[in-house]
């Protein structure tokens, strides 16, 4: 069984967390893939999770592709012992709050950017670097295709 990791800041109530949990549930049920969510700030998910949820400290030994969801969770993934492919799913345009805090991640050669929409793709390509894909709403089929 192949592993698939997702690194998130928290499980707070948000559209992003709902969509991610729903997508990971579908991945676990339909694909034979074993998704794992790594969380910086532990909490209760919005919907029941049919996959393991672990503290981000466990990411150091994870074997499989990792999709980070923020610059901070991407930094954690970059500092692991494994040489897993690392993706950054850009759901929000977090650099609009403080560009100097994300540049090291967005421009890192080891990080593959994933845009949430065509508009985000254009912003990322114009400001940082060209994303490897556009995947709307954390679509599990498209994510698995990209990371295989």
Helices and strands as residue ranges (DSSP letters): E 3-10, H 15-30, E 34-41, E 52-55, G 56-61, E 65-68, H 71-78, E 86-90, G 94-96, G 99-101, H 103-106, E 111-115, H 118-127, E 133-134, G 136-138, H 140-147
